């Protein structure tokens, strides 16, 4: 999981996330809602990812607005980071005890 580092508008084909992640062309991601609209999330495929800058290009443009900024909002919102979460759905982790 990562967070958006700048706002992403409906219609955008690029988003900015943390650099140096394990993302490749064809990976599936989800950008979760940053509003009260519970269905305002986007499920997209990665077209390209620059691991040095964090610029991620999408196969299909976004349907919804997603809020982001470079620094966490936890100090302003009683420990809650309000930036949209970006989930990497193509990877799974198995933990065995």
Buried (B, 14 or more C-beta within 10 A) or exposed (E): EBBBBBBBEEEBBBBBBBBEBEBEEEBBBBBBBBEEEEEBBBEBBBBEBEBEEBBBBBEEEBBBBBBBBEEBBEEEEEEEBBBBBBBBEBEEEEEEE
